[in-house]
């Protein structure tokens, strides 16, 4: 039985418990959901840090830094910012 490189790669990822949990959490937040910003990784922007604790609506999902998942959020004041999934809490 021959396996493609892609098939081996997929099996390796799915067998990793930490990534399996990550994949499940990625499915928890969807476009249109309300979320709360729970923390901010250091990105050097004070205006983004002020959004911790605020609620917003998810407008889009995006791949960030090659492997992570991020979301574009719209806040009640109509401002838009993106956040890593680990910085958000689903409501």
Long-range contacts (C-beta under 8 A, 24 or more apart in sequence): 25-85, 26-69, 26-85, 28-90, 29-58, 29-61, 29-71, 29-85, 29-88, 29-90, 30-58, 31-58, 31-59, 31-60, 31-61, 32-57, 32-58, 33-57, 33-58, 33-90, 33-91, 34-58, 34-90, 34-91, 35-71, 35-73, 35-88, 35-89, 35-90, 35-91, 36-88, 36-89, 36-91, 37-73, 37-83, 37-87, 37-88, 37-89, 38-87, 38-88, 38-89, 39-86, 39-87, 40-83, 40-87, 41-84, 41-86, 41-87, 48-81, 51-75, 51-81, 55-91
